[in-house]
Amino acid sequence: MAKYLILIYGDEQRWDAETPQELRAKDEGHRAFAATGGARVLAGHELESSSTATTLRGNDGEGLLTTDGPFLEAKEALGGFYVIEAADLDAAISLAALLPELASGHGGVEIRPIVDHG
């Protein structure tokens, strides 16, 4: 089985404005995702707001440049992730399609294979 990283993106302002009912529905959606995925879901976490991010960049051999905020300024922010195992990309897509952010109208999911050096 291959491993895949599922990155969950969305509009942080809309996430911050979610009602308690919308938050409960999203939490239920993630529980359903985890239940369907079972042992294939290896890890997953919601992330704090991108405003809490710290970015490090190399500074042409002059040390590190540290800045507050995300690596890239974008309309959509990275809000969470899962690491899953799946037989192939089609199976990973089928599982990721269950994520509640895809029904929100402002979210998106990126699926990337994890390199196996073994």
PEURJO-V501130 format. One record per residue. RES is the residue in three letters. PSI is psi in whole degrees, 0 to 359 (none if undefined). Layout:
# PEURJO-V501130
RES;PSI
RES;PSI
This chain:
# PEURJO-V501130
MET;141
ALA;157
LYS;144
TYR;144
LEU;125
ILE;117
LEU;130
ILE;120
TYR;154
GLY;181
ASP;111
GLU;325
GLN;320
ARG;322
TRP;315
ASP;334
ALA;3
GLU;140
THR;164
PRO;323
GLN;318
GLU;321
LEU;317
ARG;317
ALA;319
LYS;317
ASP;318
GLU;321
GLY;321
HIS;324
ARG;320
ALA;319
PHE;311
ALA;322
ALA;318
THR;318
GLY;330
GLY;228
ALA;347
ARG;341
VAL;107
LEU;328
ALA;160
GLY;143
HIS;147
GLU;144
LEU;151
GLU;167
SER;149
SER;341
SER;344
THR;357
ALA;152
THR;131
THR;134
LEU;136
ARG;145
GLY;146
ASN;58
ASP;48
GLY;4
GLU;18
GLY;201
LEU;143
LEU;120
THR;128
THR;153
ASP;143
GLY;174
PRO;165
PHE;317
LEU;140
GLU;124
ALA;160
LYS;318
GLU;138
ALA;155
LEU;120
GLY;345
GLY;177
PHE;162
TYR;148
VAL;125
ILE;164
GLU;139
ALA;154
ALA;324
ASP;179
LEU;321
ASP;319
ALA;322
ALA;319
ILE;316
SER;319
LEU;313
ALA;332
ALA;345
LEU;351
LEU;135
PRO;337
GLU;335
LEU;343
ALA;359
SER;342
GLY;353
HIS;4
GLY;163
GLY;161
VAL;134
GLU;134
ILE;126
ARG;131
PRO;145
ILE;132
VAL;131
ASP;109
HIS;4
GLY;none
